[in-house]
Each structure stands twice: as structure tokens, then as C-alpha cells.
Amino acid sequence: MDLREEARKVIDSADREMAEQFCRRMEAAAAIAAYKKERGLPVFDPDRERELTERCLSYVADPDLRSYYARFLSGMLELSRQYQNRLIGDGSAEREGPAVNIPVSLGERSYGIVLESGALSRAGTFWNLRRKVLIVTDEGVPAGYAEAVAAECAEPLVIRIPQGEQCKTLATVESLLSEMMRAGFQRGDCAVSVGGGVAGDLTGLTASLYHRGIDFYQVPTTVLAMADASVGGKTAVNLSGIKNVAGTFRQPRGVLIDPEVLKTLPKRQVANGLAEVVKIALTSDRELFERMEAGHPEECLPEILERAIRRKVEIVELDEREAGLRRILNFGHTVGHAIESVSAGALLHGECVALGMIPMCSPEVRKRLIPVLRSIGLPLSPVTDPERIAQAVLHDKKAAGDRIATVRVDTVGSCRVEMTAPEELREAIRLLEGDFAK
């Protein structure tokens, strides 16, 4: 018998053993599912999965094999979750589209991002909602989304806020805090945002302040919130017309992304969110940008979102509080926030970020960026005078002394951070006077 045949015998034997162990494992998973169903516990337990993953990886002596085993184990955990969800649910066939779990490893602040079609109505299988739950949504979100989450809660309190940036204020946060106090919320209770970035920011900031911090979860319902705002733990409100001046870092306990909700999203809002995907692609994922160049990204939103989210998670894990690397996520935002501040609501956040990217690219990258923005349906010229934009940039929170931190992209897929003098930045902003819409 040659070496190849001997190796095949070993593989055949290992496969038989693995099949037997798989059946034993799933039997145990069924017992756990029955336990969780009886007590109303969520299927997804990020702390348990993180501990199990770390322990199992320690069993693999060969460091070259650990990354492969990590992927194998991730798939096994996903199958276990799907099996338990089916047993706890109505026993129907697997739901449309495979579930994706993206772990965010931040020590004691770790959590999971679940991306699964139909998951909105099963939030209670992922999170512990058997307590008082503040649900914050806005008037632009279909009421049924918040109602679906409320149906999973023991004691829901649903609050609908006005749509748009005008309510992203400390006054709104105070109102939410007062409502929680009147309802008798305690430190062991939680909050859930159901909506876009504004709802997420307000809910996160409120949760970080109430009793010095309670659990909060995010159910983003826009492309923008899914790709960016719900990932990373930044919360903020605006002050005196300046974007995101007051805020905290507060990681959610979980994020639930249901691509089904995007079917009701207007085309402008889809394009608005894709601006953040372009940002991630330009700064750190050349292949993702090439996919955007190929056209029609709206036709494969779940796949594009997953890739963009994974890239952002990698960055957040390395620099949770924006001490260094995470600053690259501000690409397009320094100028974009200024445009947003002076546009008086005429442009959406992602549209402003798209415009903010244009002057921060090299001429070579700009030639590739403009057609992508045009194909998505994003604006190519601001609605205000570039000089007003330059003045607003001086109030940016990334300013340090007489210079402002800016992110530049010279080559697709990579970027650099540099401190820029106001006059130099003003000159770059004047590029927006060009007619890129042709």
C-alpha cells in the first residue's frame, strides 16, 4: 500500500468518527434547544461561543491549522444555531438564505452580528428580551418592524421619534431617559433600536447613560445603518448644527440584520447606504470596489453588505476607540459632515460622504470613483458653496490645532491619514466646483 492509500484510509476512518461525533453533538444541541425553549432563552449566546472557540482552538497544536479549524468550527456553530432555531420554532423547513454570524471580538464587550433573512421576527431567539425593553424607531420605518420585535419582548415600550437628523439632539435623549424612568426601567433591562443610523445613535447614547449603562441591541433597517452605523459602537448627537459633537463609545450586545427589510427601502436610501460600502472598498478592499465597478450592486446586497461589514469589524477589532487605524473609516466624512451641516437637510448622510470622498482621492482614483457614484445614483456636486463647506470643516472634531486629520486614497484598496492645513483642505474642496455630472 502506497502513502496515498494509507492517507486515504486515515481520512476515511476520521470521517466515520466525525459523522458519529456530529450526531452526538446535534443530539446534545437538541437537548439544549429544549432547555432554552422551556425558559424562553435566546439561541445565540456570544459569550459561550467565544469561550468555546478559544478553548477548541487551543486543542489544535499545529498553528498553521488553527485558522482552518476556526472556519470549520464556525460552520459547526452556525449549523447548531440553525438546528436549534428550527426545533424551537415551528419545525418548518430552513428559511430562505443561509444565516451568517459575524463575531466582533472585543474582549468582554464582544458580540455577534447576525445576517439572516426573516430574522427580524425572531429577535427573541438571539437575544434575551424577557425583560423591560425600550424599542426606539422612527416615523419613516414601517411600524410592523418595531411591532415584530415588541412581540418577542416580555415588557416592550415602543417609542417612535420623528424622522431625520433634526431629532438627533440631547433633548431627544433626555426625553427617552425620562420615558424609561417613568416606566420603571432598571439596570438589568435593555434597549433596542429599530431603524437607521439616527435611531441607532439615539438608542446607543441613551443606553450608555441610563443607570450608567444598560444592554442595547441594534436592528438596522437601512443599507447605511447595516454597513456602517450599527457596527463599531459609536453613539452621538449633534450640537448647534454640528454633526456628532457629543457622544460615547458603547458597543451593542448584538446586531440583527434582516435583508428582507431592504425590499421596502426607496432607491435613494439604497444608494445612500452604498456610499459607505464604497468608502470601505476604496480604503481597504480592492476586490469589493471592483465588484462595485462591475455595476448593479443593489442586486446582490446581502453579499456586498457581508463583505463590507467584515472589513469594518476587522478594523474595529484592531482599534475600538479610534486611536489610530480606525480613523481610516472617516474617509469622506471630514468634508462630508461639513456638507451635511450646511446643506440644511437637502442631502442625505451617504450622499454627503460620497461628495466628501471626491476631493480626498488621487486623480487616478477619482477617475474610477466618479463612474461608480454615478451608476449608484449618488450626487456629484454639492447644493451649497464650497467656501461654506470649508468654513464648516474648521469645526470638525478631528481638528488638532491649526491642522485637520484627513484620510486620503491614492490607490484603490489602501489609504493614509495626514494632518492637513485649512488652506490646503479649502483648495481640495474647490474640486467640488467641477462638473462631474457629465
N, C-alpha and C positions, 0 to 999 in steps of 0.2 A: 504494500500500500504506500503510495507516494504521500508527500507532505500535504498536497492539496486535498486528497481524500481524507486524511486524518483531521485536517482543519474543518472539513465539511461535517464530519461525524461529531466533532465538538459543538459545532453550530447547531446541528440537528438536536443534540441532547439538550443544549442550553435553551433552544426554542421550546421543546416539550416542557421543560421545567418552568420557563417563563409563562407558558399558557396555563399551567396548573396554578402558579402563583397569582396570575392575573385573575383567575376565577375566585381564588380565596380572597384576594383584595377587594373585588367587587361585591362579594358576599358581605364582607365587613362594612363596605360603603353602604350597602342596603340597610344594615342594622343601624348605622349612624343616621341614615336618612329617616328611618322610623322614629328614632330618638328626637331628631330635630323637628320633625313634623308634629309630634306629640306636644313639644314645648314651644312651638312657634319660633324656632331659631332659624337664622339665615343659613343657607348652604355654604356660601362663601365666607371663609374665615381667614383673612390675610395673615394674621399673626401665626396661626397654626401652619399655614402653608409655607411661610417664610422659615419657621423653625424646622419644619420637616425637610425643606430643600437644603438648608445649611447642613443638617445632620447627615442626610443621604449623600451629599457631595463629599463629605469627609470620609465616606466609605471607599471612595474611588482613589486608589493610591497613585495611579498614573495621572499627573497633572495635564497631560495632553488630551486625556479622555474626558476630563471633567466638563468641558464646555459641551461635548456631545451628550454626555449623560444628563446635563442640565436641561437640554432640549427634549430628551426622551422623558425625563421626569415631568417637565411642564405639560407635555401632551397627556401623560397619565393622569395628572391632576385635573386637567381640563375634562377628560373623559369621565372621571369620578364625579365632577360637578354636574355634568350633563345627565349622568345616570341618576344622581340624587335628585336633581330638579324634576326629572320625569317621574320618579317614584313619589315625590312629594306633591307633584301637580296632578293633572287629570289622567296620566297614563297614556296620553296621545303620542303620536309619532314625533320624532325630533323636529324642532322648529326650523323654519327656513333660515339658512345661513349658519355656518358654524360659529360658536361663541369664541371670542378672543379675550384672553385675560392678559393685561399688560401690567406687570408688577412695578411699583415705584419704590425702590429700596432706599429708605432714608432713616434707617435705624428704628427707633421707637415711633417715628412718625410715618412709617411705611404704610402703604395702602395699595389697592388694586384698581385698575381701570378695566371695566368690563365693556366690551363692544359686542352686542348681540341683538339681532332683530327680534322684536317682540318683548324685550326685557323690561320695558317701561312698566308694564302691568304686573311685574313680578319683583319689584324692588325689595319687598319683604323677604324674599328668598336669598338675597345677597347681603342685606343689612339688618341690624336689629332695630326694628321700628315699633316694637311692643312697648311704647312709652309715649310721653308727650312729644309731638313733632311739629315744629314750625315749618310750614311749607310756603316759600316765597316764590311767587310767579308774577308775570306782568300781563297787562291787558292785551298785549299783542300775541300771547301764547294761547293756543286753543285750550279752553277751560278743561277739556277732558283729560289733558296730560296731568295736571295737578290732581284732578279727581282720581285718576288711576293710582297715583302714589298714595293719596289720602286713604284709599280703600285698603291699603296694606298696613296702615298705621293703627295703633291702639287708640290714640287720642290726637287726631290731627287738628291743627289750627292753620287754615289756608288764608293767606293774605295776598291780595292782588294789588300791585303797585302800578302807577302809570308807566306807559311805555316810553323809553328813551332816556338819554343822558340827563335830562333836566331833574330827574328824581334821584340821581346818584349823589346824594348830599348827606351831611351829618344829620340834618333834620329828619331824613327818612330813616336813618339808622336809629336815632332816638325814638322815633315812632315805633319801630319794630321791637326795640328793647322794652318799651312801655307795654306793648301788647303782650309780650312774653311774661312780664312781671304780673300783669293783671290776670293772666291765665294760670299763674302758679307754676311756671316752669322752674325746674330745679337743675342742679349741676349735672345730673345723670340723664337729662333729656337731650334732645338734639334738634338740628335744623336741616332742611333740605331745600336747595334751590332748584326750581324747575323753569328753565328759560335760557336766555342768552347771558352775555357777559355782565350786563348790569345787575341782573338778579343774582348771579354768582358772586359778584363783588360785594353787594349789599349783604347777602346772607353770610358770606365768609367773615366779613368785618363784624357783623352783629354777633355771630357765634364766638368770635375771638374775644369779644368784650363781655358778654353775658356771664356772670359768675367767674370772670377771668378765663373763660374758655370752656365751651361745650363742644361735643361732636357735631360735625356738619358734613353733609353729603351733597354731591352735585349731579343733577340730571340735565346736562346741556341739551338744548333743543335747536341750536343753530350750528351751522358749519364753523362759524367763527369761535363759538364757545367750545365746541368739541376739539378743534385743532389747537386752540391756544388758551383761552381764558380759564378753562376748567382744569388745566394741568399746571402744577407748579406752586400753588399755594399763595399767590399774590392776591391781596384784597385791597381795595382803595375806593375813596370817593373824591369828587372834585371840590375845589375851593376857589371862590372868586373867579370862576370861569376857567381855571387852570386844571388840566387833566391830571387825575390820580395823585394829588398832592399829599393827602392824608390816608394812611393805610397800615396794614400789618402783613407779616408772613404767617399764614395759618393753613397748614396742609389739611385737605379734607380727609375724612375716614374712608371715602370711597367715591368713585365716579362711575356712573352708569350711562353708557352711550347706546341709544337705540336708533339705528339708521332709518327705521320706518318713519320717524317723525319728520325727516327731511323731505318726504314726499309732499308735505303741505307747505313747504317753505317757498316763498316767491323767488324768482330767478335772481333778482337783485341781491337778496340776502345770501343766496348760494355764492354768488360772485364775491360778495363782501367777505365771506369766510375763506374763500380760496386765496385771497390776498395773503393771509397768514401762512397758508401752505407754500405759496411762492417764496415767502420770506425764509421759511425753514429750508426749502430746497436750495435757494441761492447761497445761503450761508454755510450749509453743512451736508447737502445731499445732491450731488450732481445728477445721479440717475433719476431721482424724483423730479428734478427740474426738466430733464429731457422728456420725461413722461408728460409733463405739463406742456412742453413744446409740441408734443405729438397731437395735442388738441383733445377736446371733449372730455375734460376731467370729471365733469358732472355725471358722466355715465358710469364711473367706477368710484364713486365717493367713498364707500366703506374701505376699499383697499388703499386709496390715497390717504384717507384720514388715519388709518392704522399706521402707515409708514411715517407720516408727519408726527403723530403722537409719540411713536417710539423714538424718533430723533430728539424731540423735546425732552422726553423723560431721561434720555441719556445725559443731556446737558444739565438738567435739574439735579440729577443724582450726583453729579460732579461738583455742582456749585449751587446749593439750595438757596442761598441768600444773596446771590448776585455780587459776590466778592471779586469775581474775575470772569471765567468763561461764560457764565450765563448772560453777561452783558451783550453777547452777540445776538440775543433774542430781541434786542432793542433796534435791530436793523430796520430802518424805515420809520421808526417810532419817534425819533427826536424831531424830525421835520413833520412827520405825520400828526403827532399830537398838537403841534403848533397850528397846522392846517385845521385840525378838528376844533381847536379853541376859537379860531377866528371865522370859521365857516358858518357859525350860527345854525348848526343842525342841517345844513344843506347837503352835507356829505356824511356817509356812514363811516364808522371807525376803520374798517378794512379798506375802504376807498381812500381814506386819508393815508393809511400806511402804504398803499400801493403808490400813491404820488410821492410819499416820503422816501421810497426806495430809489426813485429815478435819479435824483442828484447825487446819491451815495454810491453809485456804480461807476466803474470804469467805462469809457466809451464803447469798448468791445462788448461788455456785459449788457450795457444799455441797449445796444442794437438787438440783442436777443430777448431782453426783458420786455420791451415795448410791444412786440407782436403777441407775447403771451398775455399781457394785461389786456390788450385789445381783444383778443379772442375770448377771454373770460367775460368781458363786458365791463371792465373797470375803467374809471375815468383817467384821462391822460393830461388833464390840465385842471388847476385849482379854480375855485369860484371866487377867489379873492386876490388882492395884490400881493406878489411875493415879498414886498417890503414889510407888509403887516405880518406875514408869516415869520420873517427873520426877527422882527421885534418880539414875537411870542416865544421864539426859541430861547431867548435870553432868560426866560422864566423856567426853563426846563430843569427838572430835579437832578438831571445828570450833569449840570454845570458845576465846574470846580474852579473858583477864582475867575480869571478872565478867559477861561477856555471851556469848551463843552465836549463831552465824550461822544464821539460819533463812531458808527460801525460802517466800514467800507467793504465793498465786494469788488475785487479786481479780477477774480477768476471764479466762474461758477462752481459752487461747492465748497468754497473757502472764504474766509473773511478776516478782517483785522480791526482792532479798536484803536482809535487815535484821538488825542486831545486837539480840538480844532479851534482856532481863533474865530471870534464872531465875524470878522470881515471876510475871512475865507469861507465860512459857512454861508454868509449872506451871498457871496459870489456863486456858490454852488446852487443855492435856492433859485437864483435868477435863471437857471436852466429851465425851470418850470414855465418860463415865459415862451419857450419854444412851442411850436405847433406839432405835438407828437400824434395828434389825432388823425393826421393824413395817412 
